[in-house]
Amino acid sequence: MIATVEGVLQYRGPDGIIVNVGGIGLWVNSSSSTLDQLTPVNSRVSLFTFLYVREDNLSLYGFATGAELTLFKKLLSVSGVGPKVALALLSGLSVEQLSQAIVTGNADSISQVSGVGKKVANRIIMELKDKLEYVGEGSGLAPSRIDNDVVIALTSLGYSVREAMQAISCLTNAENLSAEEKIKLALQQLMSR
């Protein structure tokens, strides 16, 4: 088992990187959150990794944090969830957001990720709810129906689920706002980045 990879970052693509380790370039599939945390090309990089082995496939998956790797492995344990869906989930939601959605049974947030339907979202919740602890900040309460509507509206405008949820979490005095007000303020925040 390859547990970590350390080397020079040679190439960064939309869904993975090439890490040069002792003259050998390894393709490492990565989530967008990991890709966002990487150093510039031609600098050293260190990743936690998981080697996915099947009869016709050897794929290496790399993550910036141990928490992301742990959640990736747990997602793979769910019936019908392969590495492509697990990586999409970790690209669409942060570890904290995904953990919170699973623990609180928020299938709407999970199913907003591209390639994940309601059926798979519910299966993930059913199989992992008792195996995870909420690892994020705050009260751990499930997002309100209004927040889910705001996420749906923002994702329909082209923002990722992660971007939408981060924008909502940064709103002040949000509990007293309507969905329309939250969308407007979240859009202002997203456009100011």
N, C-alpha and C positions, 0 to 999 in steps of 0.2 A: 504494500500500500504506500502511495506517495502522500505524505501528510503535509508537507510544506514544499514550496518552491521559492528559491531565492536566486536572483540573477539580474541581468540587465534587460530593461524593457526595450525591445527592438521595434515593436509595432503595436499600435492601439487601433482596434477596429470598433465597429458599433456593438459587437456582441462578444468580444474577446480580445486577447492580446497574445503577442509572441514574446516569450521570456527566453533569453539566451543564457543557458546554464552550461558552462564549460564547453562552449562551442556548439552546443546543440540547441536549436530553437524549438521550444515547446509551445504548442498552441494551447492556451488556457481559456476556456469559456468562462465569462464573468458576467455578473449582474451589472446593471447600470450604476447602482450605488457604489460598487467596488470600482468600476471604471472612473467614476467621478473623484474617487479618493486617491487615485494613482499619481505618482510623480511623473514628470515629463519624460518623453522618449529619450533613450540613451542614459537614463539614470537607474540606480539599483532599486529593485522592488522585491518585496517578500509577501507571499500569499499563503493562506491556509488552503489546502487543496483536498479534493475528493476525486478518486479515480473510479469512473463509472465503467463497469465491465459487463459486456454482453457478448454472445457468440460472435457477432459481426461488428462489434463496436467497442473501442477503447477511447474514452473521452475524459479529459482532465478539466475539472471545474475549480476555479480559484476565487477566494473571498478575502476581503480586507480584514475582516474580524472573525473571531472564533464563534461569536453568536450567530453570524450569518451562515457560517458553515454548519453549525448545529441545527439551525432551523431548516436548511436545505436538506440535510439527512432525514430529519423528521418528516418533511414533506414527501420525500421519496418512499417512505414507509407506508404512505396512504395508497390504497388500491386505486389504480388508474391514473396516478400522478407520476409522470416520468421527469427526467431532468429538464426537458424543455419547458414544461409547465411550472416546475419548481423555480427555475431561473426567471421565468416571466413574472411570477408572483413576487420574487425578491427584487426584480427590476421595477415593478409597478408600485410596490409598497415597501417602506422601510421595515426592518426587523421588528421595531416597536409597533408600527401600525398593523402589520400582519399578525403579530402575536396577540395584540389587543382584539383584533377582529375575530380571531379564532376563539380566544377565551370568552369573549362576550357573545359569541354566536352571531356575529354580524356578517351574514352571507352576502348582503348587498355590496359591502366594501370589497370583499374578495372577488365577487363575480364581475366587478368593474374592470378587472385586469383582462387585457386582451388574451383570448384563448381559454378563458376560464368561465364556464357557465355556472348557473345556479346549482345544478346537480353535483358538479365537482366541488363547488364551494361548500355545499352542505355536507358532502362526504368528508372533506378536510376537517370541518368543524367537528363532526361526529367522531372521527378517529383520533383527533389530536387535542380536543378540548381539555381532557383530563390529563394529558401528558405535558402540557405547557403551563407556564406561569406567565402572567402579564409582566413584560420586562420594560415597559415604557414608563413615561412620566405621567403625573396627574392621578386622577381618581380611579382610573380603570373602568369608568362607566362606558356603556355602549354609546356610540355617536347617535344623536337624535335623528329622527326622520327628516327633519329640515336639513341637517348636515349631509345626509345621504342624498337628498335632492340637489343640494349645492354641488356635491361631488359629481353627480350625474350631469348637471348643467356644464360644469367646467370641463369635464372630460369630453363632452360633445363639442366643445370649442377647440379641442386639440391638446389640452393639457393632460399630463399623466395623472393617475390616481394619487401618486405620491405628492406631486406638486399641489394638487387640489387640497389634499388633506393637510399639508403643511401650511398653505395659505389660510385655511379655516382655523387651524390651531393658533395662528398668530393674531387673530382678530380679538380686539379688546371689547369687553361687555357684550360678547356675542350671544349670550343666553337670551337677551331681550330683543334680538333682531329677527326680522322676517327672512324668509329664504331669499327674496329679491334683494334685500339690503345686504345680506351676507354675500351674495353673488357679486354685487357691485363692488363691495369693499375688497373681496378676495381678488377680483379682476384687477383692481387698482394696485394691489400689492404685487400680483404676478407680473404686471406690466412694468412696475418700477424696478424690477430686478435686472 
